[in-house]
Amino acid sequence: MDILSKLRVLFWGLVIGLWGLFMYQYMNEDMSALKSFRIGQNPFSAPPSPAAVLKRNLANPQLPTQPAHNREAAPQRPAQSSLTLVRPGADIKEVASSGMMPEHSQEEKTLFSPPPKGEERRPDAPEGFAVKETRHFVLYEEGAQVSPELEETVEALHGNIMLDLVAFSPWAREKKVYIFYAQNQDTYRRITGRPAWSGGAASLSERKIYVYKSDEAWGILAHELTHIYFDSFFPASSPSPLWLSEGVATYIQAERGFSTPVWLSQNLALLQGGSGFKLADLVRIENLQGADEENVRLWYAQCYSVVRFLMRLKAGDAFYVFCRNLRDGRPAAQSLYQAYGMPYNKLSSLEYAWRYDLKTGKISGVSR
């Protein structure tokens, strides 16, 4: 080998060595910000019960998620009664007025499918309610007329939601959602027959939402509208995964509906501190019944955070492709890789990247 060739080898060896030293120092500095995280035991290692699936694994059990007096005063939930304005057997989900999150079960979603083509009969107005049809809704409000505030709010909310979900609900250009808005809880209970703890109710299959005027009304509307728009993308034979459905609904509620739940920031802090569920287990949870309230909120916060990461991870239609793959029956890891490419070829890779971004914001470009 002549002297020139030796010099070339020496030069490139020096360049590669300096680059390797730089990358080591850079990654060492970044990864020092990512503390080792603590994951609870696999809740599926034994025959799962709803409570065992969501086994408590909070980093700081003493951190309150809501005022103690609210928890003590929370009434027992009586058996649900049927809605007078909804046909017997319709899928109805209630939203508790105590601030708990609405969850639509997989069984309930099997009743839900995109609206059929053609005309459909508009529900009758309850006694004492005015009716007004807008571009995307039929509004029923208690009183002499539908207020401009309600009309403007729901249409603005629809526009915000469509920024993220327009590809998932093309039927929304032609079909409308029915919103019943009572002025107080007494009227709400009269027209629905719901119990005292109920803060709202929704029927996915009939595209109906029932709420009454309260601080939580707009948040309930944002969350439930998202379920109606997003879950219709999935067929009844393969409903949307619970973690994805609730994660998207909470994301839209917080990011587009300007109604961030008060418990969300507290639980995001827990996730940043290393708490949470192993992602492979989180996506397998299909029922939250029987779980304690703190773990349910932690689960919702993690679903929200993972969905937020996926939505902001890559420009274009990556999130849509991911959801479409899931809808078509592909496994989660395969759906992830086909939508986002390397290194997202398995859930553990997504979990590591999400945890790192949760601490630094250096992947998605944002941090909370």
Backbone torsions as a table, in degrees:
resi	resn	phi	psi	omega
1	MET	NA	126.7	-177.7
2	ASP	-74.1	170.4	-175.5
3	ILE	-62.5	-34.1	-179.1
4	LEU	-66.1	-41.2	178.7
5	SER	-65.8	-39.6	178.6
6	LYS	-63.5	-39.5	178.4
7	LEU	-64.6	-38.6	178.5
8	ARG	-62.5	-46.2	179.5
9	VAL	-61.3	-43.4	179.0
10	LEU	-62.8	-41.2	-179.3
11	PHE	-63.5	-49.5	-177.7
12	TRP	-70.1	-31.6	174.5
13	GLY	-63.6	-39.3	177.5
14	LEU	-66.6	-41.8	178.9
15	VAL	-61.7	-47.1	-179.4
16	ILE	-64.9	-38.5	178.6
17	GLY	-64.3	-43.4	177.7
18	LEU	-65.0	-39.4	178.3
19	TRP	-63.8	-43.3	178.6
20	GLY	-62.7	-39.5	178.3
21	LEU	-64.6	-40.9	179.4
22	PHE	-64.1	-45.9	-179.0
23	MET	-65.2	-36.8	178.5
24	TYR	-62.8	-46.3	-179.5
25	GLN	-65.7	-40.1	-179.0
26	TYR	-64.5	-48.9	-177.8
27	MET	-69.6	-34.6	178.6
28	ASN	-63.9	-38.4	178.5
29	GLU	-67.8	-42.4	-179.2
30	ASP	-68.2	-45.4	-173.5
31	MET	-72.5	-16.6	176.0
32	SER	-65.8	-21.6	178.4
33	ALA	-77.4	-16.3	-177.6
34	LEU	-98.6	96.1	179.3
35	LYS	-68.4	153.4	176.3
36	SER	-60.8	133.9	-175.8
37	PHE	-104.4	151.8	-175.0
38	ARG	-104.4	124.4	-179.1
39	ILE	-114.9	134.3	178.7
40	GLY	-66.1	163.8	179.3
41	GLN	-61.0	150.8	179.9
42	ASN	-57.7	114.4	-177.6
43	PRO	-72.4	-4.4	-178.9
44	PHE	-106.2	9.5	-178.4
45	SER	-71.5	-18.6	176.8
46	ALA	-125.0	166.6	176.9
47	PRO	-50.6	115.1	-169.1
48	PRO	-75.5	132.6	165.9
49	SER	-109.8	157.7	-179.1
50	PRO	-54.0	-39.0	-179.5
51	ALA	-71.7	-37.7	-178.6
52	ALA	-70.5	-35.0	179.7
53	VAL	-59.8	-36.7	179.7
54	LEU	-107.1	48.4	-179.0
55	LYS	-59.3	137.1	-173.9
56	ARG	-64.2	128.5	178.3
57	ASN	-145.1	40.5	179.7
58	LEU	-71.0	143.2	178.5
59	ALA	-69.0	-33.9	-178.5
60	ASN	-134.0	91.3	-175.7
61	PRO	-60.9	-19.2	-176.5
62	GLN	-82.6	-12.0	-177.9
63	LEU	-71.1	119.2	-176.7
64	PRO	-75.0	143.8	174.6
65	THR	-100.6	-14.4	173.3
66	GLN	-161.7	159.1	-178.0
67	PRO	-54.2	140.2	-175.6
68	ALA	-60.0	-35.7	-177.2
69	HIS	-68.2	-26.2	176.9
70	ASN	-67.9	-39.3	-179.3
71	ARG	-68.3	-39.1	-178.8
72	GLU	-68.1	-33.3	-175.1
73	ALA	-87.5	-5.2	-175.9
74	ALA	-62.9	124.3	-178.2
75	PRO	-74.8	156.0	174.2
76	GLN	-68.9	140.1	-177.7
77	ARG	-83.4	116.8	178.0
78	PRO	-75.7	170.9	178.1
79	ALA	-61.8	143.6	-177.3
80	GLN	-72.3	145.6	175.1
81	SER	-110.5	163.7	-174.4
82	SER	-78.5	150.2	176.5
83	LEU	-79.9	136.4	-179.0
84	THR	-76.9	-20.8	-176.5
85	LEU	-100.1	4.4	-178.5
86	VAL	-122.6	141.6	-177.2
87	ARG	-61.7	150.2	179.1
88	PRO	-56.7	134.9	178.0
89	GLY	88.6	-3.4	179.4
90	ALA	-66.3	151.9	-178.4
91	ASP	-78.7	114.1	-177.4
92	ILE	-122.0	131.8	175.5
93	LYS	-124.6	132.4	-179.8
94	GLU	-97.2	151.9	175.6
95	VAL	-113.3	119.6	-176.1
96	ALA	-70.8	140.9	179.6
97	SER	-73.2	-9.6	-179.8
98	SER	-78.2	-3.5	178.7
99	GLY	102.5	0.9	176.5
100	MET	-68.4	155.8	-174.6
101	MET	-84.4	142.5	175.7
102	PRO	-75.3	134.6	178.4
103	GLU	-126.3	132.4	176.5
104	HIS	-106.9	117.8	-174.8
105	SER	-69.9	162.0	177.6
106	GLN	-63.1	-36.5	179.2
107	GLU	-62.9	-38.8	-179.9
108	GLU	-66.7	-37.2	-176.9
109	LYS	-70.4	-21.3	178.7
110	THR	-66.5	-18.4	176.7
111	LEU	-82.0	-10.0	-169.9
112	PHE	-99.6	130.2	175.6
113	SER	-146.9	158.6	179.4
114	PRO	-55.2	146.7	-178.0
115	PRO	-59.8	140.5	177.8
116	PRO	-70.9	159.2	178.2
117	LYS	-74.7	158.5	178.4
118	GLY	100.8	175.7	-178.3
119	GLU	-74.5	149.8	175.8
120	GLU	-134.5	152.1	-176.5
121	ARG	-74.9	129.1	178.7
122	ARG	-78.3	133.9	180.0
123	PRO	-59.7	147.4	176.4
124	ASP	-71.5	151.8	178.6
125	ALA	-79.4	137.9	173.6
126	PRO	-63.7	160.8	179.2
127	GLU	-61.0	131.1	178.7
128	GLY	87.5	7.6	-178.6
129	PHE	-111.1	139.0	171.9
130	ALA	-92.0	158.1	-178.0
131	VAL	-126.9	139.2	174.2
132	LYS	-146.9	133.4	178.6
133	GLU	-98.0	127.2	176.9
134	THR	-111.7	-171.7	-176.9
135	ARG	-59.5	-38.6	-173.2
136	HIS	-123.9	-1.7	-174.1
137	PHE	-139.4	160.5	161.4
138	VAL	-114.9	116.3	-173.6
139	LEU	-101.4	133.4	175.5
140	TYR	-120.4	112.1	-178.7
141	GLU	-124.3	137.6	178.5
142	GLU	-67.4	128.4	-179.0
143	GLY	132.0	-174.2	-176.4
144	ALA	-73.6	-28.3	-179.4
145	GLN	-153.8	161.5	175.7
146	VAL	-76.2	126.9	-174.6
147	SER	-73.6	145.9	174.8
148	PRO	-57.9	-32.0	179.8
149	GLU	-61.0	-45.9	179.9
150	LEU	-64.3	-46.1	-179.3
151	GLU	-60.2	-48.5	-178.3
152	GLU	-66.1	-38.5	-177.1
153	THR	-66.8	-47.4	-176.0
154	VAL	-70.1	-34.6	178.1
155	GLU	-70.4	-38.9	175.7
156	ALA	-64.9	-38.8	178.3
157	LEU	-64.0	-42.0	177.2
158	HIS	-59.5	-45.9	179.8
159	GLY	-60.6	-41.1	178.5
160	ASN	-64.8	-42.7	-179.3
161	ILE	-63.4	-40.2	-177.8
162	MET	-67.5	-17.0	174.8
163	LEU	-58.1	-31.1	179.9
164	ASP	-107.5	-26.5	-167.6
165	LEU	-117.4	10.9	-175.6
166	VAL	-60.0	-34.3	-178.6
167	ALA	-73.1	-18.2	-176.0
168	PHE	-89.5	-17.2	-175.4
169	SER	-139.8	65.2	179.1
170	PRO	-62.0	-22.6	179.7
171	TRP	-64.7	-19.9	-176.8
172	ALA	-65.7	-13.4	176.3
173	ARG	-71.5	-24.6	-175.8
174	GLU	-116.6	-37.4	-177.0
175	LYS	-96.4	149.0	-174.7
176	LYS	-112.2	159.9	175.1
177	VAL	-104.4	140.9	-177.9
178	TYR	-100.0	121.9	-178.4
179	ILE	-118.0	124.2	177.7
180	PHE	-107.4	118.3	-172.6
181	TYR	-121.9	105.5	179.9
182	ALA	-91.4	155.8	-178.8
183	GLN	-82.0	-17.6	-179.9
184	ASN	-155.3	169.2	-176.3
185	GLN	-69.1	-32.0	179.9
186	ASP	-59.7	-46.4	178.4
187	THR	-65.3	-42.1	178.7
188	TYR	-56.5	-45.1	-180.0
189	ARG	-69.3	-32.7	179.8
190	ARG	-65.8	-41.3	-175.6
191	ILE	-86.1	-14.6	-177.6
192	THR	-114.8	-26.1	-175.3
193	GLY	75.4	18.3	-177.4
194	ARG	-82.0	160.0	-178.4
195	PRO	-74.5	173.0	-172.9
196	ALA	-65.9	-30.1	-177.2
197	TRP	-79.0	-8.9	-175.0
198	SER	-74.1	129.9	177.4
199	GLY	-102.2	-11.2	-179.7
200	GLY	178.0	165.1	179.0
201	ALA	-146.6	151.3	-178.8
202	ALA	-143.5	145.0	172.8
203	SER	-117.6	110.4	-179.1
204	LEU	-66.3	-46.3	-174.1
205	SER	-66.1	-29.5	-179.3
206	GLU	-102.1	2.4	177.0
207	ARG	55.7	48.7	-179.4
208	LYS	-121.2	138.1	176.2
209	ILE	-130.1	131.5	179.6
210	TYR	-117.2	122.0	177.1
211	VAL	-141.5	166.4	172.4
212	TYR	-128.6	160.1	-175.0
213	LYS	-60.2	119.0	-179.4
214	SER	-165.2	172.9	178.2
215	ASP	-65.5	-22.9	-176.6
216	GLU	-97.9	-1.0	-172.3
217	ALA	-60.2	-47.0	-176.8
218	TRP	-68.3	-36.1	176.6
219	GLY	-64.1	-41.5	176.7
220	ILE	-61.9	-43.8	179.0
221	LEU	-60.4	-46.0	-179.5
222	ALA	-61.3	-45.5	-177.6
223	HIS	-65.0	-46.7	-175.9
224	GLU	-73.6	-35.7	174.9
225	LEU	-60.9	-38.4	178.1
226	THR	-62.4	-42.6	176.5
227	HIS	-59.9	-42.8	-178.7
228	ILE	-65.1	-42.3	-178.0
229	TYR	-76.0	-44.3	-172.9
230	PHE	-79.8	-44.5	-174.5
231	ASP	-69.0	-21.7	178.0
232	SER	-68.3	-14.5	178.5
233	PHE	-69.1	-24.1	-176.8
234	PHE	-99.6	140.1	-179.6
235	PRO	-73.1	160.2	179.8
236	ALA	-60.9	-28.9	-179.4
237	SER	-75.0	-17.4	-179.6
238	SER	-145.2	73.4	-175.7
239	PRO	-64.6	161.7	-177.2
240	SER	-60.1	139.3	177.0
241	PRO	-57.7	141.5	-174.4
242	LEU	-58.9	-43.7	-177.8
243	TRP	-63.1	-38.3	-179.0
244	LEU	-72.2	-44.4	-179.8
245	SER	-60.7	-50.1	-178.5
246	GLU	-72.4	-32.3	176.6
247	GLY	-64.9	-43.6	178.0
248	VAL	-65.8	-42.9	-179.1
249	ALA	-63.2	-40.9	178.7
250	THR	-71.0	-36.7	176.8
251	TYR	-61.1	-48.7	-179.6
252	ILE	-63.8	-42.0	179.5
253	GLN	-58.1	-43.6	-176.0
254	ALA	-81.9	-41.1	-172.0
255	GLU	-90.5	-34.5	-175.9
256	ARG	-110.1	-27.3	-177.7
257	GLY	-91.6	-5.0	178.6
258	PHE	51.6	41.6	179.7
259	SER	-139.8	63.6	-176.8
260	THR	-67.1	124.2	178.3
261	PRO	-59.0	143.4	-175.7
262	VAL	-66.1	-24.8	-178.3
263	TRP	-82.1	-10.7	-170.5
264	LEU	-68.2	-48.3	-176.5
265	SER	-63.9	-36.2	178.9
266	GLN	-63.4	-41.4	-178.6
267	ASN	-77.7	-29.0	172.5
268	LEU	-64.5	-35.8	176.1
269	ALA	-63.5	-38.4	176.5
270	LEU	-63.5	-41.8	178.4
271	LEU	-63.9	-41.7	177.8
272	GLN	-63.3	-30.6	178.1
273	GLY	-79.5	-0.9	176.5
274	GLY	108.4	-1.7	179.5
275	SER	-79.7	175.8	176.6
276	GLY	125.3	-173.6	-177.7
277	PHE	-108.7	147.6	172.6
278	LYS	-62.6	133.5	-170.2
279	LEU	-60.9	-37.1	178.9
280	ALA	-62.8	-27.9	177.1
281	ASP	-85.6	-38.5	-178.8
282	LEU	-56.0	-42.7	-175.1
283	VAL	-76.3	-11.4	-179.8
284	ARG	-94.3	-9.8	-179.3
285	ILE	-71.5	125.8	-176.3
286	GLU	-121.1	-1.9	-177.0
287	ASN	-152.3	129.2	-179.7
288	LEU	-104.5	4.6	-177.2
289	GLN	-65.5	134.7	176.4
290	GLY	89.2	-8.6	-179.8
291	ALA	-81.8	151.3	179.5
292	ASP	-73.8	155.5	-170.5
293	GLU	-61.7	-37.7	-177.1
294	GLU	-66.6	-40.3	179.0
295	ASN	-71.3	-33.7	175.9
296	VAL	-61.9	-42.7	179.7
297	ARG	-66.9	-37.9	176.9
298	LEU	-64.1	-40.9	178.4
299	TRP	-62.9	-45.1	178.0
300	TYR	-60.9	-43.3	-179.3
301	ALA	-62.9	-39.6	179.5
302	GLN	-69.8	-40.2	175.7
303	CYS	-59.9	-45.6	177.5
304	TYR	-58.1	-46.9	-174.9
305	SER	-66.5	-40.8	178.9
306	VAL	-66.7	-43.3	177.9
307	VAL	-62.7	-42.6	178.1
308	ARG	-58.9	-41.9	177.7
309	PHE	-63.6	-45.3	-179.3
310	LEU	-64.9	-38.3	-179.0
311	MET	-68.0	-31.1	-175.6
312	ARG	-104.0	0.0	-176.2
313	LEU	-69.9	-38.0	-172.7
314	LYS	-146.2	133.9	179.6
315	ALA	-70.3	163.8	178.3
316	GLY	92.0	-147.5	-172.9
317	ASP	-105.0	26.6	-176.4
318	ALA	-59.0	-45.1	-178.7
319	PHE	-65.6	-38.6	177.1
320	TYR	-62.7	-43.8	179.5
321	VAL	-62.5	-41.1	177.3
322	PHE	-58.9	-48.0	179.6
323	CYS	-66.3	-38.6	179.1
324	ARG	-63.8	-40.2	178.4
325	ASN	-63.6	-42.2	176.7
326	LEU	-62.3	-42.5	179.2
327	ARG	-59.7	-36.7	-177.9
328	ASP	-82.1	4.7	173.5
329	GLY	93.2	8.4	179.4
330	ARG	-77.7	148.6	177.5
331	PRO	-61.0	155.3	-176.0
332	ALA	-58.5	-43.7	-178.1
333	ALA	-64.5	-43.3	178.6
334	GLN	-65.7	-41.8	178.0
335	SER	-60.7	-40.7	179.8
336	LEU	-63.7	-47.7	-177.5
337	TYR	-65.2	-42.3	-178.8
338	GLN	-66.8	-25.5	-179.6
339	ALA	-89.4	-39.2	-171.4
340	TYR	-114.4	-13.9	180.0
341	GLY	72.2	-170.1	180.0
342	MET	-68.6	148.5	4.6
343	PRO	-91.9	19.1	-173.5
344	TYR	-90.2	66.0	-179.4
345	ASN	-105.0	1.9	176.1
346	LYS	-159.0	160.1	-175.2
347	LEU	-64.4	-33.3	179.5
348	SER	-64.5	-33.4	176.4
349	SER	-67.7	-42.3	176.4
350	LEU	-62.0	-42.6	-178.6
351	GLU	-61.8	-43.7	-179.8
352	TYR	-63.5	-45.6	-179.4
353	ALA	-65.1	-41.3	179.2
354	TRP	-63.3	-44.1	178.5
355	ARG	-61.0	-43.4	179.2
356	TYR	-63.2	-43.4	-179.6
357	ASP	-68.5	-33.1	178.2
358	LEU	-60.8	-32.4	-179.9
359	LYS	-85.6	-34.1	-169.5
360	THR	-117.5	-29.1	-174.7
361	GLY	70.6	16.3	-172.9
362	LYS	-87.0	-6.9	177.2
363	ILE	-98.0	-53.3	-179.4
364	SER	-83.1	-16.4	-179.8
365	GLY	88.5	0.7	178.7
366	VAL	-134.8	155.6	174.3
367	SER	-147.5	154.9	-179.4
368	ARG	-115.3	NA	NA
